[in-house]
Amino acid sequence: MTPAEGGSGDEPGAPLSDRASRDVAAGLVLVAVALFALWAGADLPLGTLSAMGAGMLPRSLAVLVGLFGVAIAASGWLSAGEGLGRWSLRGPFFILGSVVVFAATVRSLGLAFAGPLSMLVGCLASHETRWGEAALFSVALTAFCIVLFRSLLGLPIPIAWFL
Amino acid sequence: MGDLFGNLQLGFSVALGWQNLALCFVGCLVGTLIGVLPGVGPIATIAILLPVTFKLDPAGALIMLAGIFYGAQYGGSTTAILVNIPGEATSVVTTLDGHQMARQGRAGVALGIAALGSFFAGTVTTVIVAALGGPLTALALLFGPAEYFSLMVMGLVFAVVLARGSLLKALAMVLTGLLLSTVGTDLESGQARMTLGLEALIDGIDFAVLAMGVFGFAEILRNVETPESRDVVRGEIGPLLPDRADLRRSAWPVVRGTLVGALLGILPGNGAVLGPFASYTLEKRLARDPRRFGRGAIEGVAGPESANNAGAQASFIPLLTLGIPPNAVMALMVGAMTIHGIIPGPQVMTKNPDLFWGMVASMWIGNAMLLVINLPLVGVWVRLLKVPYRLMFPAILLFCCIGIYSINNNVMDVALAAFFGGVGYVLIKLGFEPAPMLLGFVLGRLMEEKLRQALILSRGSFATFVERPVSLGLLLAAAAMLAIAVVPAIRRGRDDVFTE
């Protein structure tokens, strides 16, 4: 690294590409969380310090979170640092999707169907998946879970809608 | 002293019942298993098995859950040594010298010394827990709301200081956790706070749901994203028992590691995670030839491994005596206790002595079991480690889903955990560490309660926190830790510890 490059980091208003955009985004997210909490708890009474109302702590915490957000975003704006990095959509989408599929189907279809279904949706997240293997494995593991959790441990989880 | 032995005797009579022995064994085995598997931690496992413990008696339930926790510390080191990836966060340092030893064909010795060191640490810490239980409980009974509040402030500050990366971000995470803990019905006025009209949020956010989302699911998301490279040792494991020279080299590191780990583990705010790092740094400083470290020095395995086991067990002390969970696993223990109608805190020891001492005694029995089951099973673990992640993550997903659903038989919980999984992923990507947030959440409700009580007693004056000497002392300690962490020189040192 040449000296010129090394020095640019600490000057305010670093070139746009060098700014710690990750910190700027992080701070803004906190500000958003704070504003959301203030909005959601707007109707709660504050009370006094000797007799705190339900809203006192949530509101003070939300304000503090917001202030920290501003500080983090500002320090990110003024200094060089890490960028946003690579975000993938496929992984989060299918893995969280698989959990949602499980939530949506376990009551209506039962574990015997919700299990393989949600596992296969989860498998879409990885490009290393081999489908034949995954299908077999999901059925076998679901059967194992039914025996373990329902038969042996006795959890009241629905197995199938017709049972 | 006679009292201590009488108590331990009571404990062993509880822990040696056949049912509790079996539960302890199951806990240790499951714990080792998930410790070995990277990407499945004790938090997710305990959350999954929480519903199973509903039907057990409280002592048995806690004995099993405790077994999972310290069993995982054992298992984590196996993976660190054989595969060069930490099975658990606390075994990061073990990868440095442990895997080098494995490369030199001394994997067996590394595993053996890790197990022996852990056993020694477990034994000593069991005695420490038993000995400190009484005095600390007496101290806790003298605590008023102000002291409790200040103690928790200190715990949170400590968690912030321990977090990696930016202090600002860690502080923001603690505050966010506290904010999340206020969601739900206000205990004093009965008002619904920030529930957005959702029925699922009336009782607040379930800790198991939050933890599973932020730790369980987010971890899978991160692992699927990065292509896997596992370097399972193929060659000989070699003999398991260390020879005389190895033992002589490891003896003092084990003793020092145990003390360091136990001391840090007692502190509220999850000091246990620092134990292995501190021990490694200490051994390197004390070594006659520090260059051996990182090239398969047995001290680099013996010390940190003892420290991590001692820390894991010592972290039960704040929970059992003060009722303050120092980390996420202990918070789940609180859940398991409250389900059985036991409120963690100083009164546990007087009201449920069989439970308290039974658990303490079971720790020693569990450690002995781990020593016996762990070494012969190394072959099984090696084979298990060859299961590719493409099969492992769907399995973990299914187990997690079944676990969350079973806690309250509620599908909304599962959906909420998926939401928090997304939140956890975003947090990791933005460079936030989720651990301080979880601790803030864990302590939030108790802190609010104590804060309100203290302010009612002082008629709204914050001066009460600095006028009471114990409270002032705790706050000063917190301020000192924060100040130390901000000093640039020490800050650099702190980064070194984490990057080493």
Contacts between the chains, C-beta under 8 A, distances in Angstrom:
chain1	res1	chain2	res2	distance
A	22	B	429	7.9
A	22	B	430	6.0
A	22	B	431	5.5
A	23	B	166	7.8
A	23	B	431	7.1
A	25	B	430	6.0
A	26	B	169	6.7
A	26	B	430	4.0
A	26	B	431	6.2
A	26	B	432	6.5
A	29	B	426	7.2
A	29	B	430	6.4
A	30	B	172	5.6
A	30	B	176	7.2
A	33	B	176	6.5
A	33	B	179	7.7
A	37	B	179	5.9
A	37	B	194	6.3
A	40	B	194	4.1
A	40	B	196	5.9
A	41	B	193	6.0
A	41	B	194	4.6
A	44	B	186	8.0
A	44	B	191	6.4
A	44	B	193	6.0
A	44	B	194	8.0
A	45	B	189	7.9
A	45	B	191	7.9
A	48	B	460	6.2
A	49	B	455	5.6
A	49	B	460	3.5
A	49	B	461	7.7
A	49	B	462	7.6
A	50	B	455	6.0
A	50	B	456	6.2
A	50	B	458	7.8
A	50	B	459	4.8
A	50	B	460	3.2
A	51	B	456	6.8
A	51	B	460	7.8
A	52	B	451	7.8
A	52	B	452	5.1
A	52	B	455	6.6
A	53	B	189	7.1
A	54	B	186	3.9
A	54	B	188	7.4
A	54	B	189	4.9
A	54	B	191	4.4
A	54	B	193	5.6
A	55	B	193	7.5
A	57	B	178	8.0
A	57	B	182	5.7
A	57	B	448	5.4
A	57	B	451	7.4
A	58	B	179	6.5
A	58	B	182	4.3
A	58	B	193	6.0
A	58	B	194	6.2
A	61	B	175	5.8
A	61	B	178	5.4
A	61	B	179	4.3
A	61	B	182	6.8
A	62	B	179	6.1
A	64	B	175	5.1
A	65	B	172	6.3
A	65	B	175	4.9
A	65	B	176	5.6
A	65	B	179	5.9
A	68	B	168	6.5
A	68	B	171	6.3
A	68	B	172	3.9
A	68	B	175	6.4
A	69	B	172	6.8
A	71	B	168	6.1
A	72	B	166	7.6
A	72	B	168	5.5
A	72	B	169	6.3
A	72	B	172	6.5
A	75	B	168	7.1
A	82	B	431	6.9
A	84	B	429	7.7
A	85	B	429	6.4
A	87	B	429	6.0
A	88	B	225	5.4
A	91	B	221	5.4
A	91	B	224	4.6
A	91	B	225	5.2
A	92	B	221	5.4
A	92	B	421	8.0
A	92	B	422	6.3
A	92	B	425	5.5
A	95	B	217	6.8
A	95	B	220	5.9
A	95	B	221	5.7
A	95	B	224	6.7
A	95	B	393	7.7
A	95	B	397	6.8
A	95	B	421	7.5
A	96	B	217	6.9
A	96	B	221	7.8
A	96	B	418	4.7
A	96	B	421	5.5
A	96	B	422	5.5
A	98	B	394	7.8
A	98	B	397	5.8
A	99	B	217	6.7
A	99	B	397	6.9
A	99	B	400	7.7
A	99	B	401	5.9
A	99	B	414	6.2
A	99	B	415	7.6
A	99	B	417	6.7
A	99	B	418	3.9
A	99	B	421	6.8
A	100	B	414	7.9
A	100	B	415	6.1
A	100	B	418	5.3
A	102	B	398	7.7
A	102	B	401	4.2
A	102	B	405	7.7
A	102	B	414	6.1
A	103	B	401	7.6
A	103	B	405	7.7
A	103	B	411	4.5
A	103	B	412	7.7
A	103	B	414	3.8
A	103	B	415	4.5
A	103	B	418	7.1
A	104	B	411	7.4
A	106	B	401	7.6
A	106	B	405	6.0
A	106	B	411	6.4
A	106	B	414	7.6
A	107	B	411	5.8
A	111	B	402	7.2
A	115	B	398	5.7
A	118	B	397	6.9
A	118	B	398	6.7
A	118	B	401	6.4
A	119	B	394	4.2
A	119	B	395	7.7
A	119	B	397	6.6
A	119	B	398	5.5
A	120	B	394	7.8
A	122	B	393	6.9
A	122	B	394	4.7
A	122	B	397	4.8
A	123	B	390	7.6
A	123	B	394	5.5
A	125	B	224	5.3
A	125	B	393	7.8
A	126	B	224	5.3
A	126	B	389	7.9
A	126	B	390	5.4
A	126	B	393	7.1
A	128	B	388	7.4
A	128	B	389	7.8
A	128	B	390	4.4
A	129	B	390	5.7
A	130	B	390	7.4
A	133	B	391	7.3
A	134	B	390	7.8
A	134	B	391	7.7
A	134	B	394	7.0
A	137	B	391	5.7
A	137	B	394	7.3
A	137	B	395	7.7
A	138	B	394	6.5
A	138	B	398	7.9
A	141	B	394	7.7
A	141	B	395	5.5
A	141	B	398	6.2
A	142	B	398	7.1
A	145	B	398	6.4
A	145	B	399	7.4
A	145	B	402	6.1
A	149	B	402	5.8
A	149	B	406	7.3
A	153	B	52	5.0
A	154	B	55	7.2
A	155	B	51	5.8
A	155	B	52	7.1
A	155	B	402	7.8
A	155	B	406	4.8
A	156	B	406	8.0
A	156	B	409	6.3
A	157	B	402	6.5
A	157	B	405	6.5
A	157	B	406	6.1
A	157	B	409	7.7
